[in-house]
Structures are given as structure tokens and as C-alpha cells.
Amino acid sequence: MTQFKTPRADQGTPPDAASELTRAITARLRAHLDGPPRQAALEAALRDLAKWRVALLDATHRRHMGADTRVLSGPFVGMAYATAATEGAGLSRRLGAYEASLHPIIERIIARGYARVIDIGCAEGYYAVGLARRMPKTEVLARDSNPEAQHRCAELARVNGVAARVKLGGAVDAAFLDAQITRDTVLICDIEGGEEALLDPARHPALRSCDILVEVHECWHRGLTEAIRARFAPTHKVQQINRSLAPEALPAWMEHLSDLDRALALWEWRMGPTPWLWMTQHG
């Protein structure tokens, strides 16, 4: 078996690209640490160093896999995923460890066989394309306000052979919700705090008629989790799902890495609590 050592700086990616990354992170570290000692500066520097390290681990993983870009485990095992994530870390997605606490809910969604999935904040399409692969009779409406995210999602759908059922679009409004939501719809929402305004059934009554899986950015809006729970309690059963990791998803070659590198391989870049709410219609 090939022995993989902990990746060094500038190892695992083309020299020019890697050195550019190293130079950029070094400049950011100097900017963070210029001035008197401050805890906030150290925290910012640590986060940038961690992102740099994950980039090297990701490059090493890609080199180990060669031409094989498939997700290694989890509900989307086997999905071709050669793209870069538009939000958060790509390596945990490639390993199949991404948002591990959601895996049982994703399997329930797949088993339920909804006629339509609406993925708001689809990013590069990890969920939109993953669900389209697992739910061959389901239409997936993938929405993101970022044109680059739309482009990557379209390409991911094409590579995985589901482009005909993954319909791309931009921002979502009340007219879209009214037109597209049915009782056989599941809505997945990850919009970086925008859920506070969007997921309000008083303003958007159609939301009362579908099941909803939403990431709540409690780290930015304290009390938002309970506020959304209260909004939907009259019409939905609400289950809160907190963060967890899946070390069992680490591939065998990572056994040779340090504990810190193994932890970073599972890191999803979150800055604080982002619980999910799984809200299913009563009856």
C-alpha cells in the first residue's frame, strides 16, 4: 500500500497554484498579526491557517484518488464531485462526511419520494444533484442568487446525468413559492441568514403546505431557531438537528495523518451554531 505522509506546504497542487495560495495566506496572517497582541487577531489567523491546511489535504486526497472524483460515503456515495464548493469546505463533501447529522433525514426524504425538491441556496449542487441521483422520479428546483453557484450546479448535474431534472434559477420570491410548492414538495433552505425573512408563513402561506429542512444561522441571529420553530408549530412537527462529525468517513490513507489533520478533514468552516430544523406537516 502506498504510504501517504502529512502534506507539506505547496505539496499536492501545481507549484504555481500552491505557492499563490501560500503567499496569499501568509499575507493575510501578517495583516492579522500586525499590531498589539489580540485574541481576535489570533482567532482570525487560526481560521485562515486551517483553511490553508484543508486546501492541502484536499489536494492530497484528489491526488490519491486520481481520476476517480466520486463521493466516498454517505447518502450521495458514488456521485461525481470534481467541482469546488461555493460555500464551505469541499473535502468533507468529497469524503461523504458533510453535515453528517443530516444523513438520516436525507434518507427519509429519499424514501418519501417527493414529487418535487426545492433547494434554496443550492450552492454548487451537492444536495440538488445528490438528491436528483437518488430520486429518479423527482423534479429538483435548484435556486441560488450567485451566478457562479448556478453555473457549477448545472455542470455538476450534467456530469451526473441528471441535468434534465435539475432546473436552475436565481433568487426566490413569494410568487415562486406560491407557484411551485405543493403538498408533495420538500423545501431545503440554506441561505446564510436569509431564512429569517423567507421562512415566514404569515407572509408566505404556501410554506404551510410543504415539508421543510432549513439550516438556521443562529450564530448570526440569536433566537432565530426558536422564532422559526414557533412560526411553524401550528402546522408542522419540528425536530432540531445539531452538529455532529463522521470520523468513520475518513479514508484509509488518512490513518497516517496527525489527529489535527484528521479533524480538519472533517471541518466544515462553521463559525458557530447552525442547527437544522426538520419540519414536517401535521397529518
Secondary structure, DSSP 8 states (H G I E B T S, - for coil): --------TT-SS-HHHHHHHHHHHHHHHHHHHSSS--HHHHHHHHHHHHHHHHHHHHHHHHHHHTT--B--SSTTTT-B--S--SSS-SHHHHHT-TTGGGHHHHHHHHHHT-SEEEEET-TTSHHHHHHHHH-TT-EEEEE-S-HHHHHHHHHHHHHTT-TTTEEEE----HHHHHHH--TTEEEEE--TTTHHHHS-TTT-GGGGGSEEEEE--TTTSTTHHHHHHHHHTTTEEEEEE-----GGGS-GGGGGS-HHHHHHHH-----S---EEEEEE--
